[in-house]
Amino acid sequence: MWSIITVVILISLKNVFALTENCLHTDNECITKSIKDHVYEKFVRGLDGVESSDPLHLDKIDVDLPNLKLIQDGGSLVTYELLCPRLVIKSDYEMKGAIDGVTAEGKDTCEITYYNYHINITGNYEKTVDEKGKHHFNIIEFWLTLDNQAQATTEYKNLSVSDGENASPKLPCANVDECLINDRIERIYPKFVAGIPSSVDSSDPLYIESIIKDLPTISYALYNATLIGLKGCNFVELDTRRTSDYTSFDYAILCPILTLRAQYDLNGIVDSLPIEGKGYCQITYEGYHISISGKLKKVTDDDGKQHVNILDYTTIADLKDGQVKSVVYEDLDFGNEDTNNDREIKIEAITRDAIMEVFMNKYIQNLKDYHQQVPFENINYENVRDI
């Protein structure tokens, strides 16, 4: 799919690359600067004879693999950059076939979101002269390197997936906590984390457009921030206590790996030394323990459907026995001092609680939105005890 989309991008590039600065065709630095300063934004917007590349529209994508047939219509792509913080494909789809022994069949709408997607395009080009004496770049051939490691979330409505005829049927859950926890995780948590297009944001990656904090010693901001790895967390505790008015709940999850990626902007004092920076950052955690407690109750909507309503909550995100595996801040300036990773680690420690609080609030808001959209009966709670 991405190869098809990028071909469209390159066809558009052939129509629009005309430099506004005089650069030798061997001067890569000049060419790069000229494209960045004068060409790229105009190219993405499009012009007479050149279609827009944001959104990027294809009437139809037809992928015919040996065991799988997929057709997508009416697709669009938003926020295109060579390093794309967030790309979204929305389209109608039709799918039928099998991959790795799993059969899939469906026809409806789909949405695929990519985070921090890298697109590398290399190739040969030449400079040509048009009838008016204007110089243009002509792309002769190209090679693509697409980001197969980028994090993505997918949602295909009305897609039926089966593991085969020998799959074991799911048995109802007994009223014991261990079974209750497993049942909820298997059938509810993955659906919540995936989100619902246009109504419930994905929780993995968990995306926040901006986080701005004025802390005692530094001013700190993150933009296009994503927290990746929540779908891999394991439930380690679940307890509910019911009263006549509401149900209290306490649960905890242990996340083997969480990765924070963002564009950062900071300045302030660390270890009595001035520090500032602006660029890309990535922090990886191992063994992050997250506890959430609060109150909830069931409410009835206008159609008579019951929903779970979270009344209030508190969250505690703690490494406990975990650790910070790695910290990377690109373009961080320590003044006259050499770069010191110990200070990067201290920056992470100073900002961790404030940043994780924002992510946890977004996580709970997604959970609220999910329960507001999905009736109690549709979440398949019928095999577990009443809450």
C-alpha positions as CSV (number, residue, x, y, z in Angstrom):
1,M,0.0,0.0,0.0
2,W,2.7,2.5,0.9
3,S,4.6,1.7,-2.3
4,I,1.5,2.7,-4.3
5,I,1.1,5.9,-2.3
6,T,4.7,6.9,-2.6
7,V,4.6,6.4,-6.3
8,V,1.8,9.0,-6.4
9,I,4.0,11.4,-4.3
10,L,6.9,11.0,-6.8
11,I,4.7,11.6,-9.8
12,S,3.6,14.8,-8.2
13,L,7.2,15.7,-7.4
14,K,8.1,15.4,-11.0
15,N,5.5,18.0,-11.8
16,V,6.5,20.6,-9.2
17,F,10.3,20.6,-8.6
18,A,11.5,23.9,-9.9
19,L,14.1,25.6,-7.7
20,T,13.9,29.2,-6.8
21,E,17.6,29.4,-6.0
22,N,20.5,28.8,-8.4
23,C,22.1,25.5,-7.3
24,L,24.6,23.4,-9.0
25,H,23.1,20.0,-9.7
26,T,25.9,18.5,-7.6
27,D,25.4,20.8,-4.6
28,N,23.3,18.6,-2.3
29,E,23.3,21.1,0.6
30,C,22.0,23.9,-1.6
31,I,19.4,21.7,-3.2
32,T,18.1,20.4,0.1
33,K,17.9,23.9,1.6
34,S,16.1,25.2,-1.5
35,I,13.5,22.4,-1.5
36,K,12.9,22.8,2.3
37,D,12.6,26.6,2.2
38,H,10.8,27.2,-1.1
39,V,9.4,24.0,-2.6
40,Y,8.1,21.5,-0.2
41,E,5.1,23.4,1.3
42,K,4.0,24.5,-2.1
43,F,4.3,20.9,-3.4
44,V,2.2,19.5,-0.5
45,R,-0.5,22.1,-1.0
46,G,-0.6,21.5,-4.8
47,L,-1.2,23.9,-7.6
48,D,-2.8,24.1,-11.0
49,G,-2.0,20.8,-12.7
50,V,-0.6,19.3,-9.4
51,E,-2.9,17.5,-7.0
52,S,-2.6,18.1,-3.2
53,S,-0.4,15.7,-1.3
54,D,-2.1,16.5,2.1
55,P,-4.6,14.9,2.0
56,L,-3.3,12.5,-0.5
57,H,-6.1,10.9,-2.4
58,L,-6.3,7.6,-4.3
59,D,-9.5,6.4,-5.9
60,K,-8.7,2.8,-5.4
61,I,-6.0,0.5,-4.0
62,D,-6.2,-3.1,-5.2
63,V,-3.9,-5.6,-3.5
64,D,-4.1,-9.2,-4.7
65,L,-1.9,-11.5,-2.7
66,P,-1.8,-15.3,-3.2
67,N,-4.3,-15.9,-0.3
68,L,-5.8,-12.5,0.4
69,K,-7.7,-10.0,-1.7
70,L,-7.9,-6.4,-0.3
71,I,-9.5,-3.4,-2.0
72,Q,-9.6,0.1,-0.5
73,D,-11.6,3.0,-2.0
74,G,-11.7,6.7,-1.3
75,G,-8.5,6.8,0.8
76,S,-6.8,10.0,2.2
77,L,-3.6,10.6,4.0
78,V,-2.9,13.5,6.4
79,T,0.2,15.3,7.8
80,Y,2.8,14.1,5.2
81,E,6.4,14.8,6.0
82,L,9.7,12.9,5.4
83,L,9.5,12.3,9.1
84,C,5.8,12.1,9.7
85,P,4.7,12.3,13.4
86,R,1.2,11.1,12.5
87,L,-0.3,9.7,9.3
88,V,-3.9,8.5,9.0
89,I,-5.4,6.4,6.2
90,K,-9.2,6.5,6.0
91,S,-11.0,4.5,3.4
92,D,-13.7,2.0,2.5
93,Y,-12.3,-1.6,2.3
94,E,-13.2,-5.0,1.1
95,M,-11.2,-8.0,2.2
96,K,-11.4,-11.8,1.8
97,G,-8.8,-14.5,2.3
98,A,-6.3,-15.9,4.7
99,I,-2.9,-15.1,6.2
100,D,-0.8,-17.4,8.4
101,G,-3.8,-19.7,8.9
102,V,-6.1,-16.9,10.0
103,T,-9.1,-16.2,7.8
104,A,-10.6,-12.7,7.4
105,E,-13.6,-11.4,5.6
106,G,-15.3,-8.0,5.7
107,K,-16.5,-4.9,3.9
108,D,-17.0,-1.5,5.5
109,T,-14.8,1.5,6.5
110,C,-11.3,1.3,8.0
111,E,-8.8,3.7,9.6
112,I,-5.0,3.1,10.0
113,T,-2.9,5.5,12.0
114,Y,0.9,5.5,11.8
115,Y,3.2,7.3,14.3
116,N,6.7,8.8,13.6
117,Y,6.7,7.2,10.1
118,H,10.0,7.6,8.2
119,I,10.0,7.7,4.4
120,N,13.4,7.6,2.5
121,I,13.5,8.2,-1.2
122,T,16.7,7.9,-3.2
123,G,17.3,8.0,-6.9
124,N,18.8,9.6,-10.0
125,Y,17.7,12.9,-11.5
126,E,18.6,15.3,-14.2
127,K,18.1,19.1,-14.7
128,T,16.1,20.0,-17.8
129,V,15.2,23.3,-19.4
130,D,11.6,24.1,-20.5
131,E,10.4,26.1,-23.5
132,K,10.7,29.3,-21.4
133,G,14.3,28.6,-20.4
134,K,13.3,27.6,-16.9
135,H,15.3,24.9,-15.2
136,H,13.5,21.9,-13.6
137,F,14.5,18.7,-11.9
138,N,13.4,15.5,-13.6
139,I,13.3,12.3,-11.5
140,I,14.7,9.5,-13.7
141,E,14.5,6.5,-11.3
142,F,14.0,6.1,-7.6
143,W,14.3,3.6,-4.7
144,L,12.1,3.5,-1.6
145,T,12.9,2.6,2.0
146,L,9.7,2.5,4.0
147,D,9.4,2.3,7.8
148,N,8.3,-1.3,8.6
149,Q,9.1,-0.6,12.3
150,A,6.7,2.4,12.8
151,Q,4.0,1.9,15.4
152,A,0.5,1.7,14.0
153,T,-3.1,1.2,15.1
154,T,-5.8,-0.3,12.9
155,E,-9.6,-0.4,12.9
156,Y,-11.6,-2.4,10.3
157,K,-15.3,-2.2,10.9
158,N,-17.3,-5.3,10.4
159,L,-14.3,-7.5,9.8
160,S,-14.8,-11.1,10.7
161,V,-11.6,-13.0,11.8
162,S,-11.3,-16.7,12.6
163,D,-8.4,-18.8,13.8
164,G,-9.8,-21.8,12.0
165,E,-12.3,-24.6,12.6
166,N,-10.3,-26.1,15.4
167,A,-10.5,-23.0,17.6
168,S,-11.7,-23.8,21.1
169,P,-15.0,-22.1,22.2
170,K,-14.8,-19.5,25.0
171,L,-16.4,-20.7,28.2
172,P,-18.3,-18.5,30.5
173,C,-16.3,-17.1,33.4
174,A,-17.0,-18.1,37.0
175,N,-17.3,-15.5,39.7
176,V,-13.7,-15.7,40.9
177,D,-11.3,-12.8,40.5
178,E,-8.6,-14.7,38.5
179,C,-11.1,-15.8,35.8
180,L,-12.8,-12.5,35.9
181,I,-9.5,-10.6,35.2
182,N,-8.5,-13.0,32.3
183,D,-11.9,-12.7,30.7
184,R,-12.0,-8.9,30.8
185,I,-8.5,-8.6,29.4
186,E,-9.0,-11.1,26.6
187,R,-12.3,-9.6,25.4
188,I,-12.4,-6.0,26.5
189,Y,-9.0,-4.4,27.0
190,P,-7.6,-4.9,23.4
191,K,-10.8,-3.4,21.9
192,F,-10.5,-0.4,24.2
193,V,-6.8,0.1,23.5
194,A,-7.4,0.0,19.7
195,G,-10.0,2.8,20.0
196,I,-13.0,3.5,17.7
197,P,-12.4,5.7,14.6
198,S,-14.0,9.2,14.9
199,S,-15.2,8.7,18.5
200,V,-12.6,7.0,20.8
201,D,-8.8,7.8,20.4
202,S,-6.3,4.9,20.4
203,S,-4.5,4.2,23.6
204,D,-1.6,2.5,21.9
205,P,0.1,4.6,20.8
206,L,-1.4,7.1,23.2
207,Y,-1.1,10.5,21.4
208,I,-1.0,14.0,22.9
209,E,-0.5,17.0,20.7
210,S,1.3,19.1,23.3
211,I,2.4,19.0,26.9
212,I,3.7,22.2,28.4
213,K,5.1,22.3,31.9
214,D,6.8,25.1,34.0
215,L,8.7,23.1,36.6
216,P,10.8,24.6,39.4
217,T,14.1,24.5,37.5
218,I,13.2,24.1,33.9
219,S,10.5,25.0,31.3
220,Y,9.6,21.9,29.4
221,A,7.4,21.1,26.4
222,L,6.6,18.1,24.3
223,Y,4.9,18.2,21.0
224,N,3.4,15.3,19.0
225,A,4.0,13.1,22.0
226,T,3.2,9.4,21.8
227,L,3.4,6.7,24.5
228,I,3.8,3.3,23.0
229,G,3.3,-0.1,24.6
230,L,0.1,0.0,26.7
231,K,-1.4,-2.8,24.7
232,G,1.3,-5.1,26.0
233,C,0.6,-4.4,29.7
234,N,-0.5,-7.2,32.0
235,F,-3.2,-6.9,34.7
236,V,-1.7,-7.7,38.1
237,E,-4.6,-6.6,40.4
238,L,-8.3,-6.0,40.1
239,D,-10.7,-5.4,43.0
240,T,-14.3,-4.0,43.0
241,R,-16.5,-3.1,46.0
242,R,-20.1,-2.4,45.3
243,T,-22.3,0.0,47.4
244,S,-25.9,1.0,46.8
245,D,-24.8,4.2,44.9
246,Y,-21.7,3.2,43.0
247,T,-18.9,0.6,42.6
248,S,-15.4,1.3,43.8
249,F,-12.6,-0.2,41.8
250,D,-8.8,-0.6,42.1
251,Y,-6.7,-2.1,39.4
252,A,-3.1,-2.2,38.4
253,I,-1.2,-3.0,35.2
254,L,2.4,-3.8,34.7
255,C,3.9,-2.7,31.4
256,P,7.0,-4.6,30.2
257,I,8.0,-1.8,27.8
258,L,6.8,1.8,27.4
259,T,8.4,4.1,24.9
260,L,7.9,7.9,24.9
261,R,8.6,9.7,21.6
262,A,8.1,13.4,21.0
263,Q,9.6,16.7,19.8
264,Y,10.9,18.5,22.9
265,D,11.7,22.1,23.8
266,L,13.3,22.9,27.1
267,N,15.5,25.5,28.9
268,G,16.5,25.9,32.5
269,I,19.0,24.8,35.1
270,V,20.2,21.3,35.9
271,D,23.1,20.6,38.3
272,S,23.5,24.4,38.7
273,L,24.3,24.6,34.9
274,P,22.2,26.2,32.2
275,I,20.7,23.8,29.7
276,E,18.5,24.2,26.6
277,G,17.5,22.2,23.6
278,K,14.9,21.6,20.9
279,G,14.5,18.5,18.8
280,Y,13.6,14.8,19.0
281,C,13.5,12.8,22.2
282,Q,12.9,9.2,23.0
283,I,12.7,7.6,26.5
284,T,12.2,3.8,27.0
285,Y,11.0,2.3,30.3
286,E,11.0,-1.3,31.5
287,G,8.6,-2.6,34.1
288,Y,6.3,0.4,34.5
289,H,3.6,-0.1,37.2
290,I,0.3,1.8,36.8
291,S,-2.4,1.8,39.5
292,I,-5.8,3.3,38.9
293,S,-8.6,3.6,41.5
294,G,-12.0,5.3,41.5
295,K,-15.7,5.0,41.4
296,L,-18.1,4.0,38.7
297,K,-21.8,3.3,38.1
298,K,-24.1,2.2,35.4
299,V,-26.2,4.8,33.5
300,T,-29.0,4.4,30.9
301,D,-28.9,6.3,27.6
302,D,-31.9,7.6,25.6
303,D,-32.2,4.3,23.8
304,G,-32.5,2.4,27.1
305,K,-28.9,1.0,26.8
306,Q,-26.8,0.8,29.9
307,H,-23.2,2.2,30.0
308,V,-20.4,2.3,32.5
309,N,-19.8,5.8,33.8
310,I,-16.5,6.6,35.6
311,L,-17.4,9.1,38.3
312,D,-13.9,9.9,39.6
313,Y,-10.4,8.4,39.6
314,T,-6.8,8.7,40.8
315,T,-3.8,7.3,39.0
316,I,-0.3,6.4,40.1
317,A,2.4,5.6,37.5
318,D,5.5,4.2,39.2
319,L,8.6,2.4,38.0
320,K,8.9,0.5,41.4
321,D,11.1,-2.4,40.4
322,G,11.4,-1.2,36.8
323,Q,14.0,1.1,35.3
324,V,14.7,3.8,32.7
325,K,16.3,1.7,29.9
326,S,17.4,4.6,27.7
327,V,17.1,8.4,27.4
328,V,17.8,10.3,24.2
329,Y,17.6,14.1,23.7
330,E,18.9,15.2,20.3
331,D,20.4,18.7,20.0
332,L,20.6,19.2,23.8
333,D,23.0,22.1,24.6
334,F,24.9,22.1,27.9
335,G,26.7,25.4,27.2
336,N,30.4,25.0,27.6
337,E,30.1,21.6,29.2
338,D,30.4,18.4,27.2
339,T,27.3,16.4,26.7
340,N,26.6,14.4,29.9
341,N,24.1,11.5,29.8
342,D,23.7,11.8,33.6
343,R,22.1,15.2,33.1
344,E,19.7,13.7,30.4
345,I,18.7,11.1,33.0
346,K,18.1,13.9,35.6
347,I,16.0,15.8,33.1
348,E,13.9,12.6,32.6
349,A,13.6,12.2,36.4
350,I,12.5,15.8,36.9
351,T,9.9,15.7,34.2
352,R,8.6,12.1,34.5
353,D,5.7,12.5,36.9
354,A,4.3,15.6,35.3
355,I,4.4,14.0,31.8
356,M,3.0,10.7,32.9
357,E,0.2,12.4,34.7
358,V,-0.9,14.0,31.4
359,F,-0.7,10.6,29.6
360,M,-2.7,8.9,32.4
361,N,-5.5,11.5,32.3
362,K,-5.7,11.0,28.5
363,Y,-5.8,7.2,29.1
364,I,-8.7,7.5,31.5
365,Q,-10.5,10.0,29.1
366,N,-10.2,7.4,26.4
367,L,-11.7,4.8,28.7
368,K,-14.6,7.1,29.6
369,D,-15.2,7.8,25.9
370,Y,-15.1,4.0,25.1
371,H,-17.8,3.2,27.7
372,Q,-19.9,6.2,26.6
373,Q,-19.8,4.8,23.0
374,V,-20.2,1.1,23.7
375,P,-23.2,-0.2,25.6
376,F,-22.7,-2.5,28.6
377,E,-24.2,-5.4,26.8
378,N,-21.9,-5.0,23.7
379,I,-18.8,-5.2,25.8
380,N,-19.5,-8.8,26.6
381,Y,-19.7,-8.4,30.3
382,E,-22.5,-11.0,30.3
383,N,-20.1,-13.8,31.3
384,V,-18.7,-12.0,34.3
385,R,-20.2,-10.9,37.5
386,D,-22.3,-7.7,37.6
387,I,-20.6,-4.5,38.5
